[in-house]
Amino acid sequence: MTAITTIRIDHAALPDQFDRSRPDAIAAAIEAALREDGIKAEASDVISHIKIELPTSQLASASAVLADLRLI
């Protein structure tokens, strides 16, 4: 069994580069960026935030990608 980490990013905390009126597109862009770096992540819009789920073993790599996107 693989441990899973969930990251939540509030819509209000998204940087200006993201169009907050299109949360599904934001989730898709985040997921694509993570997958480009080999991270098996799933991102989705959940009413007030973007939810990202990924294997805990890939958390450090995911953090670097999310920092590059100015999400953390």
ChimeraX commands (.cxc) that place a marker at each C-alpha (Angstrom):
marker #1 position 0.00,0.00,0.00 radius 0.5
marker #1 position 1.28,3.45,-0.92 radius 0.5
marker #1 position 0.93,6.39,1.44 radius 0.5
marker #1 position -0.92,9.30,-0.16 radius 0.5
marker #1 position -0.48,12.98,0.63 radius 0.5
marker #1 position -3.19,15.55,-0.03 radius 0.5
marker #1 position -2.29,19.18,-0.65 radius 0.5
marker #1 position -5.02,21.82,-0.60 radius 0.5
marker #1 position -4.56,25.26,-2.12 radius 0.5
marker #1 position -7.28,27.82,-1.45 radius 0.5
marker #1 position -8.57,29.61,-4.54 radius 0.5
marker #1 position -7.90,32.94,-2.79 radius 0.5
marker #1 position -4.21,32.01,-2.42 radius 0.5
marker #1 position -3.65,31.36,-6.14 radius 0.5
marker #1 position -1.15,33.73,-7.74 radius 0.5
marker #1 position -2.32,36.18,-10.40 radius 0.5
marker #1 position -0.94,34.02,-13.22 radius 0.5
marker #1 position -3.95,31.72,-12.76 radius 0.5
marker #1 position -7.45,32.62,-13.94 radius 0.5
marker #1 position -9.50,32.00,-10.79 radius 0.5
marker #1 position -12.71,31.93,-12.84 radius 0.5
marker #1 position -11.54,28.61,-14.36 radius 0.5
marker #1 position -10.64,26.35,-11.41 radius 0.5
marker #1 position -10.94,23.16,-13.47 radius 0.5
marker #1 position -8.35,24.51,-15.92 radius 0.5
marker #1 position -6.08,25.46,-13.01 radius 0.5
marker #1 position -6.30,21.94,-11.59 radius 0.5
marker #1 position -5.53,20.47,-15.03 radius 0.5
marker #1 position -2.51,22.77,-15.46 radius 0.5
marker #1 position -1.14,21.86,-12.04 radius 0.5
marker #1 position -1.64,18.15,-12.68 radius 0.5
marker #1 position 0.07,18.43,-16.08 radius 0.5
marker #1 position 3.07,20.27,-14.58 radius 0.5
marker #1 position 3.48,17.62,-11.89 radius 0.5
marker #1 position 3.15,14.75,-14.37 radius 0.5
marker #1 position 5.73,16.37,-16.66 radius 0.5
marker #1 position 8.19,15.93,-13.81 radius 0.5
marker #1 position 7.19,12.27,-13.36 radius 0.5
marker #1 position 4.95,12.84,-10.35 radius 0.5
marker #1 position 1.85,10.65,-10.32 radius 0.5
marker #1 position -0.54,13.33,-9.09 radius 0.5
marker #1 position -4.24,13.98,-9.44 radius 0.5
marker #1 position -5.50,17.55,-9.08 radius 0.5
marker #1 position -9.13,18.62,-8.93 radius 0.5
marker #1 position -11.28,21.62,-8.08 radius 0.5
marker #1 position -13.16,21.15,-4.82 radius 0.5
marker #1 position -15.47,24.18,-4.36 radius 0.5
marker #1 position -13.14,26.41,-2.29 radius 0.5
marker #1 position -9.75,24.93,-3.11 radius 0.5
marker #1 position -7.63,22.88,-5.48 radius 0.5
marker #1 position -6.97,19.39,-4.11 radius 0.5
marker #1 position -3.79,17.61,-5.16 radius 0.5
marker #1 position -3.23,13.96,-4.25 radius 0.5
marker #1 position 0.10,12.24,-4.79 radius 0.5
marker #1 position 2.26,9.46,-3.39 radius 0.5
marker #1 position 3.98,10.69,-0.23 radius 0.5
marker #1 position 7.26,9.35,-1.62 radius 0.5
marker #1 position 7.06,12.06,-4.31 radius 0.5
marker #1 position 6.23,14.94,-1.95 radius 0.5
marker #1 position 9.68,16.56,-2.10 radius 0.5
marker #1 position 9.67,16.59,-5.91 radius 0.5
marker #1 position 6.09,17.86,-6.00 radius 0.5
marker #1 position 6.99,20.65,-3.58 radius 0.5
marker #1 position 9.71,21.84,-5.95 radius 0.5
marker #1 position 7.28,21.93,-8.88 radius 0.5
marker #1 position 4.62,23.74,-6.85 radius 0.5
marker #1 position 7.21,26.26,-5.66 radius 0.5
marker #1 position 8.21,26.93,-9.27 radius 0.5
marker #1 position 4.54,27.60,-10.01 radius 0.5
marker #1 position 4.47,29.97,-6.97 radius 0.5
marker #1 position 1.75,27.89,-5.33 radius 0.5
marker #1 position 3.72,27.25,-2.13 radius 0.5
marker link #1:1,2 radius 0.2
marker link #1:2,3 radius 0.2
marker link #1:3,4 radius 0.2
marker link #1:4,5 radius 0.2
marker link #1:5,6 radius 0.2
marker link #1:6,7 radius 0.2
marker link #1:7,8 radius 0.2
marker link #1:8,9 radius 0.2
marker link #1:9,10 radius 0.2
marker link #1:10,11 radius 0.2
marker link #1:11,12 radius 0.2
marker link #1:12,13 radius 0.2
marker link #1:13,14 radius 0.2
marker link #1:14,15 radius 0.2
marker link #1:15,16 radius 0.2
marker link #1:16,17 radius 0.2
marker link #1:17,18 radius 0.2
marker link #1:18,19 radius 0.2
marker link #1:19,20 radius 0.2
marker link #1:20,21 radius 0.2
marker link #1:21,22 radius 0.2
marker link #1:22,23 radius 0.2
marker link #1:23,24 radius 0.2
marker link #1:24,25 radius 0.2
marker link #1:25,26 radius 0.2
marker link #1:26,27 radius 0.2
marker link #1:27,28 radius 0.2
marker link #1:28,29 radius 0.2
marker link #1:29,30 radius 0.2
marker link #1:30,31 radius 0.2
marker link #1:31,32 radius 0.2
marker link #1:32,33 radius 0.2
marker link #1:33,34 radius 0.2
marker link #1:34,35 radius 0.2
marker link #1:35,36 radius 0.2
marker link #1:36,37 radius 0.2
marker link #1:37,38 radius 0.2
marker link #1:38,39 radius 0.2
marker link #1:39,40 radius 0.2
marker link #1:40,41 radius 0.2
marker link #1:41,42 radius 0.2
marker link #1:42,43 radius 0.2
marker link #1:43,44 radius 0.2
marker link #1:44,45 radius 0.2
marker link #1:45,46 radius 0.2
marker link #1:46,47 radius 0.2
marker link #1:47,48 radius 0.2
marker link #1:48,49 radius 0.2
marker link #1:49,50 radius 0.2
marker link #1:50,51 radius 0.2
marker link #1:51,52 radius 0.2
marker link #1:52,53 radius 0.2
marker link #1:53,54 radius 0.2
marker link #1:54,55 radius 0.2
marker link #1:55,56 radius 0.2
marker link #1:56,57 radius 0.2
marker link #1:57,58 radius 0.2
marker link #1:58,59 radius 0.2
marker link #1:59,60 radius 0.2
marker link #1:60,61 radius 0.2
marker link #1:61,62 radius 0.2
marker link #1:62,63 radius 0.2
marker link #1:63,64 radius 0.2
marker link #1:64,65 radius 0.2
marker link #1:65,66 radius 0.2
marker link #1:66,67 radius 0.2
marker link #1:67,68 radius 0.2
marker link #1:68,69 radius 0.2
marker link #1:69,70 radius 0.2
marker link #1:70,71 radius 0.2
marker link #1:71,72 radius 0.2
view
